[in-house]
């Protein structure tokens, strides 16, 4: 088709979204053409696509919060992203689209201070809250979540991920300029604290007091630049180490949130792959061992204590919050998660190894 501004765009189509808790969109060819035309226009305003230049566009799968496109140009491929106001989940989950600007700023900050730890940001179109970044070829970059789910578990990746997240935290700690730039409290509340902790408190009133206290402590802690969605689904295994994606939740806040968010997923995968529980536990420990020495902005024990409590809340959130994890499908699995999480909320651990020990005891029972 031809876009309004004259560039030629070939639409490869919409393949849906891969999360099983997502609502798969049904796009007519006209809808798809209009979306690709809008992307083409944004790319022209960014100076990436010239008028009349051919571009092949493919709408990528796997996300619930954004439209993501691969755009193949004569000079190579780029990735284009635009935030959605209503996330593609079954529950009503509205999120401010200005988070696209926060994500762009997170990429710029990390790329300037620690190049190679995130995709290289290329250009942004403020008119549509769309931005372009480096495209990571699947031949060279593998999704860590996919590796874990397939049983390809390398504990060294835990060390690399802990080091990567720790380096970003250390490089952005005690920075008043970044604290002002990423004062995104309202956005972080709407896409993280409310759907994960507050919604879970409504679903599980017997631990609502503990969950709401956890929410308040997290909201009030402002120490480093936080990614906010540092899970294996947003971490690529690259030839030079981890590369972190999807920083829509970027916030200057509590580093314990990133630590807990990642480790929470390693624990949950023990239920899915019980035969790999020992390897997953080793991956968890190596993450902690790599992260702790990088904590310079406060006592490392303090971060561990907050992260240990957050893991409990996030475990429960992944079965009773607005974004239940898609691979915990059986009632007995959910019961394990609820028992372990509620026990940790009522009798908190102060160290992350203690959380791991109690989790493994629960799933072995």
C-alpha positions as CSV (number, residue, x, y, z in Angstrom):
1,X,0.0,0.0,0.0
2,X,1.0,3.7,-0.2
3,X,1.0,5.7,2.9
4,X,-0.6,9.2,3.0
5,X,2.9,10.7,2.7
6,X,3.9,8.6,-0.3
7,X,6.1,5.9,1.2
8,X,5.5,2.3,0.0
9,X,4.7,-0.1,2.9
10,X,4.2,-3.9,2.6
11,X,2.2,-5.2,5.6
12,X,3.1,-8.7,6.7
13,X,0.1,-8.8,9.0
14,X,-0.9,-9.2,12.7
15,X,0.1,-12.5,14.3
16,X,-1.7,-11.8,17.6
17,X,-0.1,-11.8,21.0
18,X,1.5,-14.9,22.6
19,X,0.5,-14.4,26.2
20,X,-2.4,-16.8,27.0
21,X,-4.0,-14.3,29.3
22,X,-4.1,-11.7,26.5
23,X,-7.0,-10.8,24.4
24,X,-6.0,-11.4,20.8
25,X,-7.0,-8.5,18.6
26,X,-8.8,-9.2,15.4
27,X,-7.6,-6.7,12.7
28,X,-9.2,-6.3,9.3
29,X,-6.8,-5.7,6.4
30,X,-7.9,-2.0,6.5
31,X,-7.1,-1.7,10.2
32,X,-3.7,-3.2,9.6
33,X,-3.0,-0.9,6.7
34,X,-4.1,2.2,8.7
35,X,-1.8,1.1,11.6
36,X,1.2,0.6,9.3
37,X,0.5,3.9,7.6
38,X,0.6,5.6,10.9
39,X,3.9,3.9,11.8
40,X,5.3,4.9,8.4
41,X,4.3,8.5,9.0
42,X,5.9,8.5,12.4
43,X,9.1,7.1,10.9
44,X,9.2,9.8,8.3
45,X,8.8,12.5,11.0
46,X,11.7,10.8,12.8
47,X,13.8,11.0,9.7
48,X,14.2,7.2,9.5
49,X,12.0,6.6,6.5
50,X,12.3,8.8,3.4
51,X,9.3,9.8,1.3
52,X,8.8,7.2,-1.4
53,X,11.2,4.7,0.3
54,X,10.1,1.0,0.5
55,X,9.6,-0.5,3.9
56,X,8.4,-3.9,4.9
57,X,6.5,-4.0,8.2
58,X,5.7,-6.9,10.4
59,X,3.7,-6.6,13.6
60,X,5.4,-8.5,16.3
61,X,3.8,-10.7,18.9
62,X,4.2,-11.3,22.6
63,X,3.3,-7.9,24.1
64,X,0.2,-6.9,26.0
65,X,0.9,-3.2,26.5
66,X,2.1,-1.9,23.1
67,X,2.0,-2.2,19.4
68,X,5.5,-3.4,18.3
69,X,6.7,-3.5,14.6
70,X,9.7,-4.8,12.8
71,X,10.4,-2.4,9.9
72,X,12.9,-3.6,7.3
73,X,14.5,-0.8,5.4
74,X,17.1,-0.9,2.6
75,X,19.8,-0.1,5.2
76,X,18.6,-2.6,7.8
77,X,15.9,-3.3,10.3
78,X,14.6,-1.2,13.2
79,X,12.0,-1.9,15.9
80,X,9.1,0.6,16.4
81,X,7.0,0.7,19.5
82,X,3.9,2.6,20.5
83,X,2.1,2.2,23.9
84,X,-1.6,1.2,24.2
85,X,-4.0,2.9,26.5
86,X,-5.9,-0.4,27.3
87,X,-3.6,-3.4,27.8
88,X,-4.4,-6.6,26.0
89,X,-5.5,-8.5,29.0
90,X,-8.9,-9.9,30.1
91,X,-9.3,-7.4,33.0
92,X,-9.9,-3.7,32.5
93,X,-6.3,-2.3,32.7
94,X,-5.9,1.2,31.6
95,X,-2.4,2.8,31.6
96,X,-1.2,6.3,30.6
97,X,0.4,6.3,27.2
98,X,3.0,8.8,28.4
99,X,4.9,5.7,29.7
100,X,6.2,5.5,26.1
101,X,8.2,8.7,26.8
102,X,9.5,7.3,30.1
103,X,10.6,4.1,28.3
104,X,12.4,6.2,25.7
105,X,14.1,8.2,28.4
106,X,15.2,5.0,30.2
107,X,16.7,3.7,27.0
108,X,18.6,7.0,26.5
109,X,19.9,7.1,30.0
110,X,21.1,3.5,30.1
111,X,22.6,3.6,26.6
112,X,24.5,6.8,27.6
113,X,25.8,5.4,30.9
114,X,26.1,1.7,30.2
115,X,26.0,1.1,26.4
116,X,25.1,-2.4,25.3
117,X,22.7,-3.2,28.2
118,X,19.6,-2.2,26.3
119,X,18.7,-1.7,22.6
120,X,20.2,1.4,21.1
121,X,17.5,4.2,20.9
122,X,17.3,5.8,17.5
123,X,14.6,8.4,17.3
124,X,11.2,9.4,18.8
125,X,8.0,10.9,17.4
126,X,6.4,13.0,20.2
127,X,3.3,13.5,18.1
128,X,2.3,9.9,18.4
129,X,4.4,8.7,21.4
130,X,6.1,6.3,19.0
131,X,9.8,5.6,19.0
132,X,12.4,3.5,17.0
133,X,15.2,1.5,18.4
134,X,17.8,-1.1,17.4
135,X,16.3,-4.4,16.2
136,X,17.8,-7.4,17.9
137,X,18.0,-10.3,15.5
138,X,16.5,-13.6,16.9
139,X,19.4,-15.4,15.4
140,X,21.8,-13.6,17.9
141,X,19.5,-12.8,20.8
142,X,17.3,-15.3,22.6
143,X,14.5,-14.5,25.0
144,X,15.5,-15.7,28.5
145,X,11.9,-16.6,29.4
146,X,11.8,-18.9,26.4
147,X,15.1,-20.5,27.3
148,X,13.8,-21.2,30.9
149,X,10.5,-22.6,29.8
150,X,12.3,-24.9,27.3
151,X,14.5,-26.3,30.1
152,X,17.6,-24.6,28.8
153,X,18.6,-23.3,32.2
154,X,22.1,-21.8,32.6
155,X,22.7,-20.6,36.2
156,X,25.5,-18.3,34.8
157,X,22.7,-16.2,33.3
158,X,21.4,-15.5,36.8
159,X,24.8,-14.0,37.7
160,X,24.8,-12.0,34.4
161,X,21.2,-10.7,35.0
162,X,21.9,-9.8,38.6
163,X,25.1,-7.9,37.6
164,X,23.3,-6.1,34.8
165,X,20.5,-4.9,37.0
166,X,22.9,-4.0,39.7
167,X,25.1,-2.0,37.4
168,X,22.1,0.0,36.2
169,X,21.0,0.7,39.8
170,X,24.5,1.7,40.8
171,X,25.0,4.0,37.8
172,X,21.8,5.9,38.6
173,X,21.8,6.0,42.4
174,X,21.5,9.3,44.3
175,X,21.0,11.3,41.1
176,X,18.7,14.3,41.6
177,X,18.4,15.0,37.9
178,X,17.2,11.5,37.2
179,X,14.9,11.6,40.2
180,X,13.2,14.6,38.7
181,X,13.1,13.2,35.2
182,X,11.6,9.9,36.3
183,X,9.2,11.2,38.9
184,X,6.6,8.9,37.4
185,X,4.8,7.9,40.5
186,X,1.3,8.1,39.1
187,X,2.3,5.9,36.1
188,X,4.1,3.4,38.2
189,X,1.1,3.1,40.5
190,X,-1.3,2.5,37.7
191,X,0.8,-0.1,35.9
192,X,2.6,-1.8,38.8
193,X,1.5,-1.1,42.3
194,X,-2.3,-1.1,41.7
195,X,-2.6,-4.1,39.4
196,X,-0.1,-6.2,41.4
197,X,-0.4,-5.3,45.1
198,X,-3.7,-3.3,45.5
199,X,-5.7,-5.5,43.3
200,X,-4.3,-8.6,45.0
201,X,-5.2,-7.1,48.4
202,X,-8.8,-6.8,47.2
203,X,-8.8,-10.4,46.1
204,X,-7.2,-11.7,49.3
205,X,-8.5,-9.6,52.2
206,X,-6.9,-11.8,54.8
207,X,-3.5,-10.4,53.9
208,X,-4.7,-7.0,52.6
209,X,-3.0,-5.1,55.5
210,X,0.4,-6.7,54.7
211,X,0.0,-6.0,51.0
212,X,-1.0,-2.4,51.4
213,X,1.9,-1.8,53.8
214,X,4.2,-3.3,51.2
215,X,2.7,-1.0,48.6
216,X,3.3,2.1,50.8
217,X,6.9,1.2,51.6
218,X,7.7,0.6,47.9
219,X,6.0,3.8,46.8
220,X,7.9,5.9,49.4
221,X,11.4,4.5,48.6
222,X,13.3,6.7,46.0
223,X,16.9,5.6,45.5
224,X,17.7,4.5,41.9
225,X,16.3,4.3,38.4
226,X,14.0,1.3,38.4
227,X,13.1,-0.7,35.2
228,X,9.9,-1.9,36.8
229,X,9.4,-5.0,34.5
230,X,12.7,-6.8,34.9
231,X,11.4,-10.3,34.2
232,X,12.9,-13.0,32.0
233,X,10.3,-12.1,29.3
234,X,12.1,-8.7,29.0
235,X,15.7,-9.9,29.1
236,X,17.5,-11.2,26.0
237,X,20.4,-13.6,26.2
238,X,22.8,-11.8,23.9
239,X,26.3,-12.7,22.6
240,X,27.8,-10.1,25.0
241,X,25.5,-10.8,27.9
242,X,21.9,-9.7,28.9
243,X,20.1,-7.0,27.1
244,X,17.0,-5.5,28.8
245,X,13.8,-4.6,26.9
246,X,10.5,-2.9,27.6
247,X,11.1,-0.2,30.1
248,X,7.6,1.2,30.1
249,X,7.4,1.1,33.9
250,X,10.6,3.2,34.4
251,X,10.5,5.0,37.7
252,X,13.0,6.6,40.1
253,X,12.2,4.5,43.2
254,X,13.0,1.3,45.0
255,X,15.7,-1.0,43.6
256,X,14.1,-3.9,45.5
257,X,11.3,-3.9,43.1
258,X,13.5,-4.9,40.1
259,X,15.2,-7.6,42.2
260,X,12.0,-9.1,43.5
261,X,10.3,-8.9,40.1
262,X,13.0,-11.0,38.4
263,X,13.5,-13.5,41.2
264,X,9.8,-14.0,41.6
265,X,9.7,-15.5,38.1
266,X,12.5,-17.9,38.8
267,X,10.6,-19.2,41.8
268,X,7.3,-19.6,39.8
269,X,9.1,-21.6,37.1
270,X,10.0,-24.2,39.7
271,X,6.3,-25.2,39.7
272,X,6.3,-25.6,36.0
273,X,9.6,-27.4,35.7
274,X,10.0,-29.3,39.0
275,X,12.7,-31.4,37.4
276,X,14.8,-28.3,37.0
277,X,14.1,-26.8,40.4
278,X,17.7,-27.2,41.6
279,X,19.1,-25.4,38.5
280,X,16.5,-22.6,38.9
281,X,17.5,-22.3,42.6
282,X,21.1,-22.0,41.6
283,X,20.2,-19.3,39.0
284,X,18.4,-17.4,41.8
285,X,21.3,-17.6,44.2
286,X,23.8,-16.5,41.5
287,X,21.6,-13.5,40.7
288,X,21.7,-12.5,44.4
289,X,25.4,-13.1,44.7
290,X,26.1,-10.9,41.7
291,X,23.7,-8.1,42.7
292,X,24.7,-7.6,46.3
293,X,28.3,-6.4,45.8
294,X,27.0,-3.6,43.5
295,X,24.8,-2.1,46.2
296,X,26.6,1.1,47.2
297,X,23.8,3.5,47.8
298,X,22.5,1.8,51.0
299,X,23.2,-1.3,53.1
300,X,22.7,-4.4,50.9
301,X,20.8,-6.1,53.7
302,X,18.2,-3.3,53.6
303,X,17.6,-4.0,49.8
304,X,17.4,-7.7,50.5
305,X,14.8,-7.2,53.3
306,X,12.5,-5.1,51.1
307,X,13.0,-7.5,48.1
308,X,12.2,-10.5,50.3
309,X,8.9,-8.9,51.3
310,X,8.1,-7.8,47.7
311,X,8.6,-11.4,46.4
312,X,5.9,-12.6,48.7
313,X,3.4,-9.9,47.4
314,X,4.4,-10.5,43.8
315,X,4.0,-14.3,44.1
316,X,0.5,-13.9,45.2
317,X,-0.2,-11.2,42.6
318,X,0.8,-13.6,39.8
319,X,-2.2,-15.8,40.7
320,X,-4.7,-13.3,42.1
321,X,-3.7,-9.9,40.6
322,X,-4.6,-8.4,37.3
323,X,-1.8,-10.1,35.4
324,X,-1.8,-13.8,36.4
325,X,1.1,-15.7,35.0
326,X,0.0,-17.9,32.1
327,X,1.8,-21.1,32.9
328,X,0.4,-21.6,36.4
329,X,-2.8,-23.4,35.3
330,X,-3.6,-26.0,37.9
331,X,-5.5,-25.4,41.1
332,X,-2.9,-27.3,43.2
333,X,-0.2,-25.0,41.8
334,X,-2.1,-21.9,42.7
335,X,-2.7,-23.3,46.2
336,X,1.1,-23.8,46.6
337,X,1.7,-20.2,45.6
338,X,-1.0,-18.8,47.9
339,X,0.2,-20.8,50.9
340,X,3.9,-19.9,50.4
341,X,3.1,-16.2,49.6
342,X,0.8,-15.7,52.6
343,X,3.2,-17.4,54.9
344,X,6.0,-15.1,53.7
345,X,3.7,-12.0,54.1
346,X,2.7,-12.9,57.6
347,X,6.2,-14.0,58.7
348,X,8.6,-12.1,56.4
349,X,12.1,-13.2,55.7
350,X,14.9,-10.6,55.7
351,X,17.2,-12.3,53.2
352,X,16.6,-13.7,49.8
353,X,18.1,-17.1,50.5
354,X,15.6,-17.5,53.3
355,X,12.7,-16.8,50.8
356,X,14.2,-19.5,48.5
357,X,14.4,-22.1,51.2
358,X,10.8,-21.6,52.4
359,X,9.6,-21.6,48.8
360,X,11.3,-24.9,48.0
361,X,10.0,-26.4,51.2
362,X,6.5,-25.4,50.2
363,X,6.6,-26.8,46.7
364,X,8.1,-30.0,47.9
365,X,5.3,-30.6,50.4
